[in-house]
Amino acid sequence: MRIPEKALDPRVKVIMVLSLSSLAVLIKNIYILAGILLISILLSVIFNSPILSVLKKLKRILWIFIFLVFIQSLFHPHGSSLIHIGSITLITREGMIKGIQLILRMLIIISSATIMATNNSREVVQGLVQWKVPYEIAFMVSIAIRFLPTFTEEIKDVVTAIQLRGIELEKIPWRKRIKIYSYVLMPIVANSLIKARKLSTAMEMKGFGIYNKRTSYHLLKMRWIDYAVILLTITTFTVILRLNYL
């Protein structure tokens, strides 16, 4: 079952994403977090979001997730030892649980965020404005949604440029790989700052924010199905939260 892009009001998807992200932060039970992850992936598939391609790309940073489990064991040395070298404990049960919690939370936030990629950024801004959110903040959200694919493409281009120089990232030790990724991030961040400055100049030249009150030609109207989905989302959010604290 796939839902067309225009079937639901964009504000419904905003509520869904906020609910899933909030649950990812509030819930501590691993099994409930795994269930929330399945729900977020299922919703992403239903809304025709690019969730499958995103999950495939996450395979490249699988080593980071493993590293996070190791780091969590360092900060949570309590509990039974799972992996140790002599008297030195590398991974503890408590650290493993904390690491899995962190990984599940990251995956929930990433997968739920792909739902927003199915929205028209103009409609998202309009929906937030009709919710009395200041236009400047709503515009910032739309800009973030708009430039996220561009940011991803730039990362791809830089990684491809590295591979064309004969550097195979998969065969490099993780310490050197982190160093290379730090070099990758520098030009991307610099390019983002340049784009932000140009965008700011263009907005000032067009008189952005010169009028206190803005008018809209197209207004969003919520239907009964939108209210029904919102009610279902809030009910599910409350039930899951209740189960966590029982």
C-alpha positions in Angstrom: 0.0 0.0 0.0 1.4 3.3 -1.1 0.0 6.8 -0.2 0.2 9.5 -2.9 2.1 12.7 -2.0 -1.0 14.9 -1.9 -3.2 12.4 0.1 -2.3 14.0 3.5 -1.7 17.5 4.7 2.1 18.1 5.1 1.4 19.1 8.8 0.3 15.5 9.4 3.7 14.2 8.4 5.3 16.9 10.6 3.4 15.5 13.6 4.4 12.0 12.7 8.1 12.8 12.4 8.0 14.8 15.7 6.3 11.9 17.5 8.7 9.3 16.2 11.7 11.5 17.0 10.4 12.2 20.5 9.8 8.6 21.2 13.4 7.8 20.0 14.7 10.2 22.7 12.3 9.3 25.5 12.2 5.4 25.2 15.0 3.3 26.8 13.6 -0.2 26.3 15.5 -1.8 23.3 12.6 -3.9 22.2 10.2 -0.9 22.1 12.8 1.1 20.2 13.1 -1.7 17.7 9.4 -1.7 17.3 9.4 2.1 16.7 12.1 1.7 14.1 10.0 -0.9 12.3 7.0 1.6 12.4 9.1 4.4 11.0 10.5 2.3 8.2 7.0 1.0 7.4 5.7 4.6 7.2 8.6 5.7 5.1 7.8 2.9 2.6 4.1 3.8 2.6 4.9 7.4 1.9 7.2 6.5 -1.0 10.3 8.0 0.7 13.8 7.0 -0.4 14.3 4.9 2.8 15.8 1.9 1.1 18.5 3.9 -0.6 19.3 5.6 2.7 19.6 2.3 4.5 21.9 1.0 1.8 24.2 4.0 2.2 24.3 3.4 6.0 26.2 0.2 5.3 29.2 2.3 4.5 29.3 3.7 8.1 28.5 0.4 9.8 32.0 0.6 11.5 30.9 3.8 13.2 28.0 2.0 14.8 30.4 -0.7 16.1 32.7 2.0 17.3 29.8 3.6 19.2 29.2 0.4 21.1 32.9 0.3 22.1 32.8 3.9 23.3 29.6 3.3 25.3 31.4 0.4 27.1 34.2 2.8 28.1 31.7 5.2 29.7 29.6 2.4 31.2 32.1 -0.1 32.6 29.5 -1.6 35.0 27.9 -5.0 34.3 29.2 -8.3 33.1 32.1 -8.4 30.7 31.3 -9.7 27.2 34.7 -9.1 25.4 37.9 -8.7 27.3 41.7 -9.1 26.8 43.2 -10.4 30.0 42.1 -8.1 32.8 41.1 -5.3 30.4 37.4 -5.2 29.6 36.6 -4.0 26.0 32.8 -4.4 25.9 30.4 -4.8 28.8 26.8 -5.8 28.8 25.7 -2.4 30.0 27.8 -0.7 27.4 26.4 -3.0 24.7 22.8 -2.1 25.7 23.6 1.6 25.7 25.3 1.4 22.3 22.3 -0.5 20.8 20.0 2.1 22.2 22.0 4.9 20.6 22.1 3.1 17.2 18.4 2.5 17.3 17.7 6.1 18.1 19.8 7.3 15.3 18.1 4.9 12.8 14.7 6.0 14.0 15.5 9.7 13.5 17.1 9.1 10.1 14.3 6.9 8.8 11.5 9.2 10.1 13.2 12.2 8.6 12.9 10.6 5.1 9.1 11.0 5.4 9.6 14.8 5.2 11.5 14.3 1.9 8.1 13.4 0.3 6.7 16.9 1.0 6.7 20.0 -1.1 8.9 22.5 0.9 6.5 25.4 0.0 3.5 23.5 1.5 5.5 22.7 4.6 6.2 26.4 5.1 2.6 27.3 4.4 1.4 24.7 6.9 3.7 25.9 9.6 2.7 29.6 9.0 -1.0 28.6 9.3 0.0 27.1 12.7 1.2 30.5 13.7 4.8 29.6 13.5 6.9 32.7 12.5 7.6 32.8 8.8 11.3 33.2 9.3 11.5 29.9 11.3 9.2 28.1 8.8 11.4 29.4 5.9 14.5 28.0 7.7 12.9 24.6 7.8 12.1 24.7 4.1 15.7 25.7 3.3 17.1 22.8 5.3 14.8 20.4 3.5 15.7 22.0 0.1 19.5 21.8 0.6 19.7 18.4 2.2 19.8 16.5 -1.2 22.4 19.0 -2.5 24.5 18.4 0.6 24.3 14.7 0.0 25.4 15.0 -3.6 28.4 17.1 -2.6 29.5 14.4 -0.2 29.2 11.8 -3.0 31.3 14.0 -5.4 34.1 14.4 -2.8 34.1 10.7 -2.0 34.2 9.8 -5.7 37.1 12.3 -6.3 39.0 10.5 -3.5 38.3 7.1 -5.1 39.4 8.3 -8.5 42.8 9.0 -7.0 43.2 5.4 -6.2 42.3 5.5 -2.5 40.1 2.6 -1.5 38.3 3.7 1.7 37.1 0.2 2.6 40.7 -1.1 2.9 42.1 1.7 4.9 42.4 1.3 8.7 39.7 3.2 10.6 42.1 5.7 12.2 43.3 6.9 8.8 39.8 6.7 7.5 38.6 9.2 10.1 41.4 11.5 9.1 40.4 11.3 5.5 36.8 12.0 6.3 37.9 15.1 8.3 39.5 16.3 5.1 36.3 15.5 3.2 34.2 17.6 5.6 36.3 20.7 5.4 35.5 21.7 1.7 31.8 20.7 2.2 31.4 22.9 5.2 33.3 25.8 3.5 31.1 25.4 0.4 27.9 25.4 2.6 29.0 28.6 4.3 29.6 30.2 0.9 26.1 29.1 -0.3 24.5 30.4 2.9 26.2 33.8 2.4 25.0 34.0 -1.2 21.5 33.0 -0.2 21.5 35.6 2.5 22.5 38.3 0.1 19.9 37.3 -2.5 17.2 37.3 0.2 18.2 40.8 1.4 18.1 42.1 -2.3 14.6 40.8 -2.7 13.4 42.4 0.5 12.9 39.3 2.6 11.0 40.2 5.8 10.3 43.8 4.8 6.5 43.3 5.4 5.2 42.4 8.9 2.2 40.5 7.5 2.4 38.2 4.5 -0.6 37.0 2.4 -0.9 33.6 0.7 -2.5 32.7 -2.5 -2.8 29.0 -1.6 -4.1 28.0 1.8 -4.0 24.4 3.2 -7.2 22.9 4.5 -7.2 19.8 6.6 -9.8 17.1 5.9 -11.3 14.4 8.1 -8.7 11.9 7.1 -5.9 14.3 8.3 -7.6 14.7 11.7 -8.1 10.9 11.9 -4.4 10.2 11.2 -3.3 12.9 13.7 -5.6 11.3 16.4 -4.1 7.9 15.6 -0.6 9.2 15.8 -1.2 10.9 19.2 -2.9 7.8 20.5 -0.1 5.5 19.4 2.5 8.0 20.9 0.6 8.0 24.3 0.3 4.2 24.3 3.9 3.5 23.5 5.0 6.1 26.2 2.7 4.4 28.7 4.1 1.0 28.0 7.6 2.2 28.5 6.9 3.5 32.0 4.7 0.6 33.2 
